[in-house]
């Protein structure tokens, strides 16, 4: 019974630590650029996009598709980097637990 209580305390402590890490991730940002820096997307560690920067030189009314592609690439890259950052941070809590898929 003592081992079970100890395990429950450890689980509660780990949950608090994970919640704190998630809150910290929501404050961290990553940046990804496309088109040689013409379009930049900034995402938080929770995967939300917080800013998109577009160099006015890339705005060409006759080639909107290129701008759309650059924005999409920048946003996709920023979200991917945010997910990777979050996975790396959260893996600290799941290492050694032997939990499948974590």
C-alpha positions as CSV (number, residue, x, y, z in Angstrom):
1,X,0.0,0.0,0.0
2,X,2.9,2.3,0.7
3,X,4.3,1.8,-2.8
4,X,0.9,2.7,-4.3
5,X,0.7,5.9,-2.3
6,X,4.3,6.8,-3.4
7,X,3.3,6.0,-7.0
8,X,0.2,8.2,-6.8
9,X,2.3,11.1,-5.3
10,X,4.8,10.7,-8.1
11,X,2.1,10.7,-10.7
12,X,0.5,13.9,-9.3
13,X,3.9,15.6,-9.2
14,X,4.6,14.6,-12.8
15,X,1.2,15.9,-13.9
16,X,2.0,19.3,-12.2
17,X,5.4,19.4,-13.9
18,X,3.8,18.6,-17.3
19,X,1.2,21.3,-16.9
20,X,3.9,23.8,-16.1
21,X,5.9,22.7,-19.1
22,X,2.8,23.1,-21.4
23,X,2.2,26.6,-20.1
24,X,5.9,27.5,-20.7
25,X,5.6,26.0,-24.2
26,X,2.7,28.3,-24.9
27,X,5.0,31.2,-24.3
28,X,7.9,30.1,-26.4
29,X,8.0,30.9,-30.1
30,X,9.6,29.4,-33.2
31,X,10.1,31.2,-36.5
32,X,10.1,29.7,-40.0
33,X,10.7,31.6,-43.3
34,X,10.1,30.8,-46.9
35,X,11.0,32.4,-50.2
36,X,14.4,33.4,-48.9
37,X,12.9,35.2,-45.9
38,X,10.2,36.9,-47.9
39,X,7.5,35.3,-45.8
40,X,7.9,34.5,-42.1
41,X,5.5,32.8,-39.7
42,X,5.9,32.8,-36.0
43,X,4.2,30.0,-33.9
44,X,4.0,29.3,-30.2
45,X,5.0,26.0,-28.7
46,X,1.3,25.1,-28.5
47,X,1.1,25.3,-32.3
48,X,-0.8,28.6,-32.6
49,X,0.4,31.1,-35.2
50,X,1.0,34.5,-33.6
51,X,2.4,36.5,-36.5
52,X,3.0,36.4,-40.2
53,X,5.4,38.8,-41.8
54,X,5.3,39.5,-45.6
55,X,8.0,41.5,-47.4
56,X,6.2,44.0,-49.6
57,X,8.5,43.0,-52.5
58,X,6.8,39.6,-52.8
59,X,3.3,41.1,-53.2
60,X,2.5,40.8,-56.9
61,X,-1.1,41.1,-57.8
62,X,-0.5,39.2,-61.0
63,X,1.0,36.2,-59.0
64,X,-1.1,35.7,-55.9
65,X,-0.6,32.0,-56.1
66,X,3.1,32.4,-55.4
67,X,2.4,34.5,-52.3
68,X,-0.2,31.9,-51.1
69,X,2.4,29.1,-51.5
70,X,5.0,31.1,-49.6
71,X,2.6,31.8,-46.7
72,X,1.5,28.2,-46.6
73,X,5.1,27.0,-46.5
74,X,6.0,29.4,-43.8
75,X,3.0,28.5,-41.7
76,X,3.5,24.8,-42.2
77,X,7.2,25.0,-41.2
78,X,6.5,27.1,-38.1
79,X,3.8,24.6,-36.9
80,X,6.1,21.7,-37.6
81,X,8.9,23.3,-35.6
82,X,6.5,24.1,-32.8
83,X,5.4,20.5,-32.6
84,X,9.0,19.3,-32.6
85,X,9.8,21.7,-29.8
86,X,6.8,20.5,-27.8
87,X,7.5,16.8,-28.4
88,X,11.1,17.3,-27.3
89,X,10.1,19.1,-24.1
90,X,7.3,16.6,-23.2
91,X,9.5,13.6,-23.9
92,X,11.4,14.5,-20.7
93,X,8.3,13.4,-18.8
94,X,7.6,10.2,-20.7
95,X,11.2,8.8,-21.0
96,X,11.6,5.5,-19.1
97,X,7.9,5.0,-18.5
98,X,7.5,2.5,-21.2
99,X,4.3,4.1,-22.4
100,X,3.5,3.2,-26.1
101,X,3.1,6.1,-28.4
102,X,4.7,8.6,-26.1
